[in-house]
Structures are given as structure tokens and as C-alpha cells.
Amino acid sequence: MRATGSIASTASFSSVFQQVQGEVSTFIEQGSGNAGTLNTEARVWSANSASANVLGAINQGGDIGDVQQQFLASIKPWTEETGARLGVAPEIVAAHAALESGWGQRPLRQGTTDTNNLFGIKAGGKWQGEVAQALTTEYVGDSGTALKKTERFRSYPDQASAFRDYAQMLLDNPRYRGALNAGSDAHAFAQGLARGGYATDPNYAAKLSQLATRLQRSTTTNAE
């Protein structure tokens, strides 16, 4: 779930999370958002009054916080495997999971059971696995009317299964062909997902590509 080279400044890094913070707050307050993406984030923020510590916790020095680092470390084997299958940098895969799951702090649940659905993937008619239901808000129609509805989401026994299903879905669905083999180009990957209809949030590609780019830069800086 992270991406690109070397952080330009503490302010620019922090602004990404502040942007997501503000947009999710608006989602909660106004009931407008995206079922497949902001749903998970909104539930993170509504369940945690200290929500800035969930999505935007950054140390004073501009580094990613301990919670975020732990999340990245816990999914690293799967982001590397998934990135290799999709032809994209593992940091980009990590950024997508972080955006969808609020850094893994409030994953989609069925009751008290963690569904391990880190990518907000819905359960369509062909899905034969376990299912979790959640109330979401989607933009519908030409006017983009916000409609709240209960949707079915895929549930997995573990994170490895979630990442492998995510990769297979992108590989099998021709709508997402533009996201494949993007290498380290976070913008190309995010645009490919957006054009394929992964999310209804009009700012989804920008949020994902910016987060992925900052993570790639952070990785490169740490390697140096």
C-alpha cells in the first residue's frame, strides 16, 4: 500500500493524510461518499474519536507512525507477492490496502469477526465464499445522487487469501487492464482502477496515487 521515492517535505507528506481526514469527516457528516472505498474509512473514523491517529498519525519528524509501520510490515510478504503478479511496485499495493482499510485499524467486520477484506471488494453473484454485509453510501445516476444501501462484501479466512483474491480479480477483469504492469507509476495504476470503476469517489485516483507516491518516496529514503 505505499509508493515512490523520497519525501519532498513534512508538510507535503502530512497534507495527503489531512486531505483524506477531511474528506472522510465530510462523508460521515453529510452522508456522501463511496461504498467501496470510504465505507471502510468512515467506519474507522466514526468508531474512533481520535481518528487522526488512525489515518493520519505521523511523527513530528514527518515519518510514518508506528501503527502505520506495523501495518506495512505485517502485509509486506503479500504486497510483494501481489505486486509481482500485477506488475506494479509493492508499495502501490500497500497504499491501496491502507487507503481501503484505514491502515488496517478498522477492517470490515461481520459482527466481531474480521473479514480480512482490506480492499473493500464486494461479493457479486459469482462469489462463493463467506460474505459480510455493511451499510454503504454510493453515487448513483447521472446526477451523482448519494444513496445509502446495504451491500455484500467478500470475507476471507486470512490476509493472504484477501491479497490473492484481489490480484486475481484485477487480472481476470478486463476493466482493470489499464492498471496492470504500471511498474512504479502510481498515477497510472490509480487511473487504471478509477477508469475501470473500482470506486465511485471522483477523487479516488488522486488520493491513491498521492499516498502511494509518498510511500514509495519514504521507502527509498529509508533505503538510503
C-alpha positions as CSV (number, residue, x, y, z in Angstrom):
1,M,0.0,0.0,0.0
2,R,2.8,2.5,-0.4
3,A,4.6,4.1,-3.2
4,T,7.5,6.2,-4.6
5,G,10.9,7.8,-4.0
6,S,11.8,10.4,-1.3
7,I,9.6,12.8,0.7
8,A,9.8,16.3,-0.5
9,S,8.8,17.8,2.8
10,T,7.0,17.1,6.1
11,A,4.2,19.4,5.0
12,S,3.5,17.8,1.7
13,F,3.5,14.3,3.3
14,S,1.2,15.4,6.0
15,S,-1.2,17.1,3.6
16,V,-2.1,13.8,2.0
17,F,-3.4,12.4,5.2
18,Q,-5.1,15.7,6.2
19,Q,-6.9,15.6,2.8
20,V,-8.2,12.1,3.5
21,Q,-9.0,13.1,7.1
22,G,-11.2,16.0,5.9
23,E,-12.9,14.0,3.1
24,V,-13.8,11.2,5.4
25,S,-15.2,13.6,8.0
26,T,-17.4,15.1,5.4
27,F,-18.5,11.7,4.4
28,I,-19.6,10.9,7.9
29,E,-21.3,14.3,8.5
30,Q,-23.0,14.7,5.1
31,G,-23.7,11.1,4.2
32,S,-21.9,11.4,0.9
33,G,-19.1,9.1,-0.2
34,N,-18.2,5.8,-1.8
35,A,-19.3,2.4,-0.8
36,G,-16.3,0.5,-1.9
37,T,-13.7,2.9,-0.5
38,L,-14.8,5.4,2.0
39,N,-17.1,2.9,3.7
40,T,-14.2,1.3,5.5
41,E,-12.6,4.6,6.3
42,A,-15.8,6.1,7.5
43,R,-16.3,3.3,9.9
44,V,-12.8,3.7,11.2
45,W,-13.4,7.4,12.0
46,S,-16.9,7.0,13.4
47,A,-15.6,4.2,15.7
48,N,-12.6,6.1,16.9
49,S,-12.9,9.6,18.3
50,A,-9.1,10.0,17.9
51,S,-9.4,9.4,14.2
52,A,-6.4,11.5,13.3
53,N,-4.3,8.8,15.0
54,V,-5.8,6.2,12.7
55,L,-5.2,7.5,9.2
56,G,-3.0,10.5,9.7
57,A,-0.7,9.6,12.6
58,I,2.6,11.0,11.6
59,N,5.6,11.6,13.9
60,Q,6.8,15.1,14.4
61,G,9.7,14.4,12.1
62,G,7.3,13.7,9.2
63,D,7.8,9.9,9.3
64,I,5.0,7.4,9.1
65,G,3.9,6.5,12.6
66,D,4.4,3.2,14.5
67,V,0.9,1.9,13.8
68,Q,1.3,2.5,10.1
69,Q,4.8,1.0,10.1
70,Q,3.5,-2.1,11.8
71,F,0.7,-2.4,9.3
72,L,3.1,-2.2,6.4
73,A,5.4,-4.8,8.0
74,S,2.5,-7.2,8.6
75,I,1.4,-7.2,4.9
76,K,4.8,-6.9,3.3
77,P,5.0,-10.5,2.1
78,W,1.6,-10.2,0.4
79,T,2.3,-6.8,-1.1
80,E,5.5,-8.2,-2.7
81,E,3.7,-11.3,-4.0
82,T,0.7,-9.3,-5.3
83,G,2.9,-6.6,-6.8
84,A,4.9,-9.2,-8.8
85,R,1.6,-10.7,-10.1
86,L,0.2,-7.4,-11.2
87,G,3.4,-5.9,-12.5
88,V,3.4,-3.0,-10.0
89,A,5.6,-1.8,-7.2
90,P,4.6,-3.5,-3.8
91,E,4.3,0.0,-2.2
92,I,1.5,0.8,-4.5
93,V,-0.4,-2.4,-3.4
94,A,0.3,-1.4,0.2
95,A,-1.1,2.1,-0.4
96,H,-4.3,0.7,-1.8
97,A,-4.8,-1.6,1.2
98,A,-4.0,1.3,3.6
99,L,-6.5,3.6,1.9
100,E,-9.3,1.0,1.9
101,S,-8.8,-0.3,5.4
102,G,-7.7,2.8,7.4
103,W,-4.2,1.3,7.8
104,G,-5.8,-2.0,8.9
105,Q,-7.1,-0.4,12.1
106,R,-10.8,-0.9,11.5
107,P,-11.2,-3.6,8.8
108,L,-14.6,-4.6,7.6
109,R,-16.2,-6.9,10.1
110,Q,-19.1,-9.3,10.2
111,G,-20.2,-8.9,13.8
112,T,-16.9,-9.4,15.8
113,T,-15.3,-11.4,13.1
114,D,-12.6,-9.8,10.9
115,T,-13.3,-10.4,7.3
116,N,-9.7,-9.5,6.2
117,N,-11.2,-7.6,3.3
118,L,-8.5,-5.0,3.1
119,F,-9.6,-3.8,-0.4
120,G,-13.3,-3.2,0.0
121,I,-14.2,-5.9,-2.6
122,K,-17.9,-6.6,-2.9
123,A,-19.4,-10.0,-3.2
124,G,-21.1,-10.4,-6.5
125,G,-23.4,-13.2,-7.7
126,K,-20.5,-15.4,-8.6
127,W,-18.7,-15.1,-5.3
128,Q,-18.9,-18.5,-3.5
129,G,-17.0,-17.6,-0.3
130,E,-18.1,-16.1,3.0
131,V,-20.0,-12.8,3.0
132,A,-20.2,-9.8,5.3
133,Q,-22.9,-7.1,5.0
134,A,-22.3,-3.4,5.6
135,L,-24.3,-0.1,5.1
136,T,-22.6,2.0,2.5
137,T,-23.2,5.2,0.5
138,E,-22.8,5.3,-3.3
139,Y,-23.1,7.9,-6.0
140,V,-25.8,6.7,-8.4
141,G,-27.3,8.1,-11.6
142,D,-26.2,10.9,-13.9
143,S,-26.8,13.4,-11.1
144,G,-24.5,11.5,-8.7
145,T,-27.2,11.2,-6.0
146,A,-25.9,9.8,-2.7
147,L,-27.8,6.6,-1.8
148,K,-27.3,4.6,1.3
149,K,-27.7,0.9,0.9
150,T,-26.6,-2.4,2.4
151,E,-24.0,-4.2,0.3
152,R,-22.4,-7.6,0.5
153,F,-18.7,-7.8,0.8
154,R,-16.3,-10.7,0.5
155,S,-14.9,-12.3,3.6
156,Y,-11.6,-14.1,3.8
157,P,-10.0,-16.5,6.3
158,D,-6.7,-14.6,6.3
159,Q,-4.9,-11.7,4.7
160,A,-3.0,-13.9,2.3
161,S,-6.4,-15.0,0.8
162,A,-7.5,-11.4,0.6
163,F,-4.4,-10.3,-1.4
164,R,-4.5,-13.3,-3.7
165,D,-8.2,-12.8,-4.5
166,Y,-7.6,-9.0,-5.0
167,A,-4.8,-9.8,-7.5
168,Q,-6.9,-12.4,-9.3
169,M,-9.8,-10.1,-9.6
170,L,-7.7,-7.4,-11.2
171,L,-6.1,-9.9,-13.6
172,D,-9.3,-11.5,-14.6
173,N,-11.4,-8.4,-15.1
174,P,-10.6,-6.6,-18.4
175,R,-11.9,-3.3,-17.0
176,Y,-8.7,-3.1,-14.9
177,R,-6.3,-3.8,-17.7
178,G,-5.1,-0.3,-17.6
179,A,-3.8,-0.7,-14.0
180,L,-1.7,-3.8,-14.8
181,N,2.1,-3.6,-15.4
182,A,2.2,0.0,-14.2
183,G,5.5,-0.6,-12.5
184,S,6.3,2.2,-10.1
185,D,3.9,4.6,-11.8
186,A,1.3,5.1,-9.0
187,H,-0.7,7.5,-11.1
188,A,-1.1,5.1,-13.9
189,F,-2.2,2.3,-11.6
190,A,-4.7,4.6,-9.8
191,Q,-6.1,5.9,-13.0
192,G,-6.5,2.4,-14.3
193,L,-8.5,1.4,-11.3
194,A,-10.6,4.5,-11.5
195,R,-11.4,4.1,-15.2
196,G,-12.3,0.5,-14.5
197,G,-14.9,1.6,-12.0
198,Y,-13.2,0.4,-8.8
199,A,-14.7,3.3,-6.8
200,T,-17.3,6.0,-7.3
201,D,-15.3,8.6,-5.4
202,P,-14.3,11.2,-8.1
203,N,-11.1,11.9,-6.1
204,Y,-10.2,8.3,-5.6
205,A,-7.3,8.1,-8.1
206,A,-5.7,11.3,-6.7
207,K,-5.9,10.0,-3.2
208,L,-4.5,6.6,-4.0
209,S,-1.7,7.9,-6.3
210,Q,-0.6,10.6,-3.8
211,L,-0.5,8.2,-0.9
212,A,1.3,5.6,-2.9
213,T,3.9,8.1,-4.2
214,R,4.6,9.3,-0.6
215,L,5.1,5.7,0.5
216,Q,7.5,5.0,-2.4
217,R,9.5,8.0,-1.5
218,S,9.6,7.1,2.1
219,T,10.8,3.6,1.2
220,T,13.6,5.0,-1.0
221,T,14.6,7.5,1.7
222,N,14.8,4.7,4.3
223,A,16.9,2.5,2.0
224,E,19.4,5.3,1.6
